[in-house]
Amino acid sequence: GDDIRELISARPEVVTANTSIKRIREGVFLWENGASPYAGDATHAAPFLLFLFFPLVNAAPHVIAAVYTVLDVTCALLMRSIAAEYMQSQEASE
């Protein structure tokens, strides 16, 4: 469990500046201490992500993983819906 999580969390293919919980934690820390999280190069996450993950930064890793999973599935379903709508519009225009 933990070995796989550590291995994956270090891979640049799946962890970017936008998705790294470490970066979000740092941004929240700066925000809580009155500094702008965007003043340096530490935080690249959207302000909404900082707001969303603010209560979760000290949560257990499985809770954070569950939130990421729910967000990923939601994004996938939305993209599927958009693609289906586009395909229908293309078929209707033919």
HELIX and SHEET records of a PDB file:
HELIX    1   1 ASP A    2  SER A    9  1                                   8    
HELIX    2   2 ILE A   21  GLU A   32  1                                  12    
HELIX    3   3 PRO A   47  PHE A   53  1                                   7    
HELIX    4   4 PHE A   54  LEU A   56  5                                   3    
HELIX    5   5 PRO A   61  SER A   93  1                                  33    
END                                                                             
